[in-house]
């Protein structure tokens, strides 16, 4: 029988069949997916084939995995040489960010967007906690919105306290499978709970986190929405390590750069010091935002020569 993976608890998975039955499932032997070397062979969002083990205990054995439409992966927090699939078969991703309390860096946002581009998942940026923003923060929001809108991304402003953007976020979630991601403390779960209180997603405040790198759990969990569609909630991320991308490929995942790559003088242009670079020319004429170019250069500098 076919089923959808809703949750991973280590060696066991929570699955739901097409007729809505819930089963606890485990893997038969070692499942290997061609071309993928991840820390988790099965991810939330995967469609699997199962065989019934024990009807009374509602346990099954996963025998195979259907091909994935797409997935989002990041560097494994346990092993930088491996990647972890966060979720699969997504219609879109929501990156929750905040301009203060806590501040989400543009670098984090851009790394997440690069990953979405690389794995062919449309991204929406939700700037949350608008109720704590003063004029300075709102001016910054306007700058960021203009910059990301110019690249082609949807940017939303939201606040549970002020009831800002709630209906807009709800409309974007309707009928789609959406990955929810962001730093801890950005109010991701609180916002979704305000829209869909029946989900009762777990929330954690910033003060609950102490020490960089302490939070290494990367398990996601899927929830059905009452208005059709699903959300996949993820634990708060401290950082988002890119995986499976080479230095030469990086510019392809900046949409404003991608459309200009053929105009560079050299085919292997890295857009750093080469003559006749269309990307640098576009930065100089304000066609590419300088902050996005700085993000590109910063990510490039942290990448290894072959992959990251």
C-alpha positions as CSV (number, residue, x, y, z in Angstrom):
1,X,0.0,0.0,0.0
2,X,1.0,3.6,-0.6
3,X,1.5,6.0,2.3
4,X,2.9,9.5,3.0
5,X,5.6,10.1,5.6
6,X,4.4,12.5,8.2
7,X,7.1,12.2,10.9
8,X,10.4,10.6,11.6
9,X,11.3,9.5,15.1
10,X,14.6,7.9,14.4
11,X,14.1,4.3,13.5
12,X,10.3,4.6,13.2
13,X,8.2,6.7,10.9
14,X,4.6,7.9,11.2
15,X,2.8,7.4,7.9
16,X,-0.7,8.0,6.5
17,X,-2.3,6.0,3.7
18,X,-4.5,7.5,1.0
19,X,-7.6,6.5,2.9
20,X,-6.4,8.3,6.0
21,X,-5.2,5.4,8.1
22,X,-2.2,6.1,10.4
23,X,0.6,3.5,10.7
24,X,3.9,3.3,12.5
25,X,6.5,2.1,10.0
26,X,10.1,1.0,9.9
27,X,12.6,0.4,7.0
28,X,13.1,-3.0,5.6
29,X,16.9,-3.5,5.6
30,X,18.9,-0.6,4.3
31,X,17.1,1.4,1.6
32,X,19.3,3.2,-0.8
33,X,18.2,5.9,-3.2
34,X,20.1,6.2,-6.4
35,X,22.3,9.3,-6.5
36,X,21.6,10.4,-2.9
37,X,23.9,10.0,0.1
38,X,22.0,11.5,2.9
39,X,22.0,10.9,6.6
40,X,18.3,10.0,6.4
41,X,17.2,7.5,3.8
42,X,13.5,8.6,4.2
43,X,12.3,12.2,4.7
44,X,9.0,13.8,5.7
45,X,7.0,14.2,2.5
46,X,8.2,11.0,0.9
47,X,5.7,8.6,-0.7
48,X,6.5,5.0,0.2
49,X,5.3,1.5,-0.4
50,X,4.5,-0.5,2.8
51,X,3.6,-4.0,3.9
52,X,1.5,-4.7,6.9
53,X,3.4,-6.2,9.8
54,X,0.9,-6.2,12.7
55,X,-2.7,-5.1,12.1
56,X,-3.5,-4.9,15.9
57,X,-0.5,-2.6,16.5
58,X,-0.8,-0.7,13.2
59,X,2.8,-1.4,12.3
60,X,4.2,-1.7,8.7
61,X,7.4,-2.2,6.9
62,X,8.6,0.3,4.3
63,X,9.8,-1.7,1.2
64,X,10.4,1.1,-1.3
65,X,10.3,4.9,-1.9
66,X,8.7,6.6,-4.8
67,X,10.7,9.1,-6.9
68,X,10.8,12.6,-5.3
69,X,9.5,15.6,-7.2
70,X,12.0,17.7,-5.3
71,X,13.5,18.1,-1.8
72,X,15.3,20.6,0.4
73,X,18.6,19.5,1.9
74,X,21.2,21.1,4.1
75,X,24.6,20.1,5.5
76,X,24.1,17.5,8.3
77,X,24.7,19.1,11.7
78,X,26.4,15.8,12.7
79,X,28.7,15.4,9.7
80,X,29.6,18.3,7.4
81,X,30.6,15.8,4.7
82,X,27.0,14.5,4.5
83,X,23.7,16.1,3.8
84,X,20.3,15.8,5.5
85,X,17.1,15.9,3.6
86,X,14.8,18.3,5.5
87,X,11.6,17.5,3.5
88,X,10.5,16.3,0.1
89,X,7.8,16.7,-2.6
90,X,7.2,20.4,-1.8
91,X,5.1,23.0,-3.6
92,X,6.8,25.9,-1.9
93,X,8.9,26.9,1.2
94,X,8.2,29.7,3.7
95,X,11.2,31.2,5.3
96,X,10.3,33.1,8.4
97,X,12.6,36.0,9.2
98,X,12.6,38.8,11.7
99,X,14.3,42.2,11.6
100,X,14.7,42.3,15.4
101,X,14.2,40.1,18.5
102,X,16.0,38.1,17.0
103,X,17.5,39.6,13.9
104,X,17.7,37.3,10.9
105,X,20.8,38.1,8.8
106,X,20.5,38.6,5.1
107,X,23.2,36.0,4.7
108,X,21.0,33.4,6.3
109,X,18.1,34.4,4.1
110,X,20.2,34.3,0.9
111,X,21.7,30.9,1.7
112,X,18.2,29.5,2.2
113,X,17.0,31.0,-1.1
114,X,20.1,29.6,-2.9
115,X,19.1,26.2,-1.6
116,X,15.5,26.6,-2.7
117,X,16.7,27.6,-6.2
118,X,19.1,24.6,-6.4
119,X,16.4,22.2,-5.4
120,X,13.6,23.8,-7.5
121,X,11.4,24.8,-4.6
122,X,9.6,28.2,-4.9
123,X,10.3,30.4,-1.9
124,X,8.3,33.0,0.0
125,X,9.9,35.2,2.7
126,X,7.7,36.1,5.7
127,X,9.0,38.9,7.9
128,X,7.3,38.1,11.2
129,X,6.8,40.0,14.5
130,X,5.9,43.3,12.8
131,X,4.4,44.5,16.1
132,X,7.9,45.0,17.6
133,X,9.2,47.0,14.6
134,X,9.8,50.7,15.0
135,X,10.4,53.1,12.1
136,X,14.0,52.0,11.7
137,X,12.9,48.4,11.3
138,X,10.1,49.2,8.9
139,X,12.5,51.2,6.7
140,X,14.7,48.2,6.6
141,X,11.7,45.9,5.8
142,X,10.8,48.2,2.9
143,X,14.4,48.0,1.6
144,X,14.5,44.2,1.8
145,X,11.1,43.8,0.3
146,X,12.0,46.0,-2.6
147,X,15.3,44.1,-3.1
148,X,13.7,40.6,-3.0
149,X,10.6,41.6,-5.0
150,X,13.0,42.9,-7.6
151,X,14.6,39.4,-7.8
152,X,11.2,37.8,-8.1
153,X,10.5,36.6,-4.6
154,X,7.2,37.1,-2.7
155,X,7.7,39.0,0.6
156,X,5.0,39.1,3.3
157,X,4.8,41.1,6.5
158,X,3.1,39.4,9.5
159,X,2.2,39.8,13.1
160,X,0.1,37.7,15.4
161,X,-0.3,40.6,17.9
162,X,-1.4,43.1,15.3
163,X,-3.3,40.5,13.1
164,X,-1.1,41.7,10.2
165,X,-0.8,39.5,7.1
166,X,-2.7,36.6,8.7
167,X,-5.2,36.3,5.8
168,X,-2.4,36.7,3.2
169,X,-0.3,33.9,4.7
170,X,-3.4,31.7,5.0
171,X,-4.2,32.3,1.3
172,X,-0.6,31.3,0.2
173,X,-0.8,28.1,2.2
174,X,-4.2,27.0,0.7
175,X,-4.0,23.7,-1.2
176,X,-0.2,23.4,-1.1
177,X,2.5,21.5,0.7
178,X,4.7,24.1,2.3
179,X,7.9,23.8,4.2
180,X,8.1,26.1,7.2
181,X,11.6,27.2,8.2
182,X,13.6,29.8,10.0
183,X,15.7,30.6,13.1
184,X,14.4,29.7,16.5
185,X,12.4,32.5,18.0
186,X,11.1,34.1,14.8
187,X,7.5,33.2,15.7
188,X,7.0,30.6,13.0
189,X,4.9,28.2,15.0
190,X,3.1,30.9,16.9
191,X,1.9,32.4,13.6
192,X,0.8,29.1,12.1
193,X,-1.0,28.3,15.4
194,X,-2.8,31.7,15.2
195,X,-4.1,30.7,11.8
196,X,-4.8,27.1,12.5
197,X,-5.1,26.7,16.3
198,X,-6.1,23.0,15.9
199,X,-2.5,22.2,14.8
200,X,-1.0,23.2,18.2
201,X,2.5,23.4,16.9
202,X,5.3,23.4,19.5
203,X,6.8,26.8,20.2
204,X,10.2,27.7,21.7
205,X,11.3,31.1,22.8
206,X,14.8,32.5,22.1
207,X,15.8,32.2,25.7
208,X,15.3,28.4,25.6
209,X,18.4,28.2,23.4
210,X,21.9,28.4,24.8
211,X,25.2,27.7,23.1
212,X,25.8,27.7,19.4
213,X,25.4,24.3,17.9
214,X,23.5,22.8,20.9
215,X,20.4,22.3,18.8
216,X,21.1,19.5,16.3
217,X,17.7,17.9,15.9
218,X,16.6,18.2,12.3
219,X,13.4,16.1,12.2
220,X,10.5,17.7,10.5
221,X,6.8,16.9,10.9
222,X,3.9,17.3,8.5
223,X,0.4,18.5,9.4
224,X,-2.8,18.5,7.4
225,X,-4.5,21.9,7.0
226,X,-8.2,22.3,7.4
227,X,-8.4,24.3,4.1
228,X,-6.7,21.6,2.1
229,X,-2.9,21.5,1.9
230,X,-0.2,20.6,4.3
231,X,2.6,22.3,6.2
232,X,5.9,20.7,7.2
233,X,7.2,22.3,10.4
234,X,10.9,22.2,11.1
235,X,12.9,22.9,14.3
236,X,14.5,26.3,14.5
237,X,17.7,26.4,12.5
238,X,20.9,28.1,13.7
239,X,22.5,28.0,10.3
240,X,21.8,26.7,6.9
241,X,24.8,24.9,5.3
242,X,24.5,24.6,1.5
243,X,25.1,21.2,0.1
244,X,25.7,19.8,-3.4
245,X,26.6,23.1,-5.0
246,X,29.9,24.0,-6.5
247,X,31.6,27.4,-6.6
248,X,31.0,27.5,-10.4
249,X,27.3,26.8,-10.0
250,X,26.6,29.3,-7.2
251,X,25.7,32.3,-9.5
252,X,23.1,30.1,-11.2
253,X,21.1,30.1,-8.0
254,X,20.9,33.9,-7.8
255,X,18.0,34.6,-10.3
256,X,19.2,38.1,-11.1
257,X,22.7,36.8,-12.0
258,X,21.4,33.7,-13.8
259,X,19.6,35.7,-16.5
260,X,22.9,37.6,-17.2
261,X,25.4,34.8,-17.2
262,X,25.6,34.5,-21.0
263,X,26.6,38.2,-21.2
264,X,29.9,37.7,-19.4
265,X,33.1,37.7,-21.5
266,X,34.3,34.4,-20.2
267,X,32.2,31.2,-19.9
268,X,33.8,30.3,-16.6
269,X,33.5,33.8,-15.1
270,X,33.2,33.7,-11.3
271,X,32.2,37.4,-11.2
272,X,35.0,38.5,-8.9
273,X,37.9,40.1,-10.8
274,X,37.4,39.0,-14.4
275,X,37.2,41.6,-17.2
276,X,33.9,41.9,-19.2
277,X,31.8,40.6,-16.3
278,X,28.1,41.3,-16.9
279,X,27.3,40.7,-13.2
280,X,29.7,43.3,-11.9
281,X,28.5,45.7,-14.5
282,X,24.9,45.2,-13.4
283,X,26.0,45.8,-9.8
284,X,27.7,49.1,-10.8
285,X,24.5,50.2,-12.6
286,X,22.3,49.2,-9.7
287,X,20.5,46.5,-11.8
288,X,21.7,44.0,-9.2
289,X,21.5,45.1,-5.6
290,X,25.0,45.4,-4.1
291,X,23.8,43.6,-0.9
292,X,22.9,40.5,-3.0
293,X,26.3,40.7,-4.7
294,X,28.0,40.9,-1.2
295,X,26.0,37.8,-0.2
296,X,27.2,36.0,-3.3
297,X,30.8,36.8,-2.6
298,X,30.5,35.9,1.1
299,X,29.0,32.5,0.3
300,X,31.6,32.0,-2.4
301,X,34.4,32.7,0.0
302,X,33.2,30.0,2.5
303,X,32.8,27.3,-0.2
304,X,35.3,24.6,-0.8
305,X,36.6,24.2,-4.4
306,X,34.5,21.1,-5.3
307,X,31.3,21.3,-3.3
308,X,29.9,22.8,-0.2
